[in-house]
Amino acid sequence: MQKTTFKISKMDCPSEEQIIRMKLADLANIKSFEFDIPNRSLHVYHIGDNREIFRLLDELNFGAEISGTVSVEEFQSTEKQQDERKIPRTK
């Protein structure tokens, strides 16, 4: 499991958090997110590399940059499970 930290300079309110969640919702390799809006950072717990995650974040034009990636052996989400917080998609 990997934990990648992204600095997102234009993320300053919960609406940007929801936009990011919707953008990344379909990536199966993401296990959880931890948003830190006051510090404008996002921690993504994922399997595999972070290129696709970064590409999708970059498309949002929120000023996303990768701060770093570390391996984590044990993972415990500090928030509700990702699926519980997804906004349902309409067809």
N, C-alpha and C positions, 0 to 999 in steps of 0.2 A: 504494500500500500504506500502511496506517495501523498505528501501534503505539499501543495504548491500555494504560495502566497502571492497574490496579485495586488499591486497598488493601483487603485482606480481613482484617478484624480477628480473626476466629475461625478462621483457617487456621493451624494450628500443628503439623501432622504430615502424613505422606504419605497417610494415609487421606482427609483432606480434599482433597488434590491429586487423588486418584483419583475422588472424588465429583464434583469440578469438571470433570475430563476427561470423565467419562461424561455429565454434564449438557450440555456443549457439543459433544459428539462429532458430532452430526448437522448442525451449522451448516457449510454448504459455504464460507462466506466466510472462515472461519478457516484460516490457513495454518500457524500454529505457536503454541505457548505457551512461556513461560519462567517457571517458578515460582521464587520466592525465599521459601521457607518461614520462615527466621529473621527476615526483614523483613516477613513477611506481605503480600507483594505478588505480583502476577501481571501479566506483560506478554503481551498478545495481539496477534499480527500478523494483520491481517485486511484484507479489501477492503470498502469501503463503510462505513456508519456503525456505531456500537457499541451502538445502542439495544437490539437483540435480545440481544446478549451480556450487557449489563447486566441486562436483565429476567430472563434465566435465572439469572444469578448471584444476583440479589436474591431469587429464589424459594427459594434454599438457606438463607436466613437466617444467613449467615456474616458479616454486616456489610459487604457489598461497597459500595465507593464508587469513583467514577472519579477518579483522581488527575490524569490528563491524556492527551491524544492528540496525537501528532505524525505527520507524513508521513515515510515512509522511502523512499528511492529504491532502495537495494539491500538485499536481505534474505538473510541466511544463518542458518539455524537453528544454535544452539549445542548442541542435543540431538538425539537420534534423531528421525526423522520422526514426526509426530503419529500416523500410521496404525500404526506399529510398536508404539506404546505403548498403543493402545486395548485396553480389555478387551472380549473378544468378547461380543456380546449373545446371550442364549439366547431361544428362542421358546417 
